[in-house]
Amino acid sequence: MGVMMMPRGVVQPAQWTVAEQLRLNFPPHSAPGNTHLRLACQVRCVEDISVTKFNQFWGQGPLPLPPLAAA
């Protein structure tokens, strides 16, 4: 499983891929709270973005995780 991401910035493709339509409409990421999510393995970043990962096993929790240290 890739990283679920809530991008702030431009990613391509702009719309969900078929893989995202299948995965993000399946629990725990089903509607209505899934519209802001993308699968990191399905998008290409075209500018600087900010990625937010949330708590719980699949990232479906309400709390954002703290930022990772820069590599």
Secondary structure, 3 states (H helix, E strand, C coil): CCCEECCECCEECCCCCHHHHHHCCCCCCCCCCCCCCEEHHHCEECCCCECCCECCCCCCCCCECCCCCCC
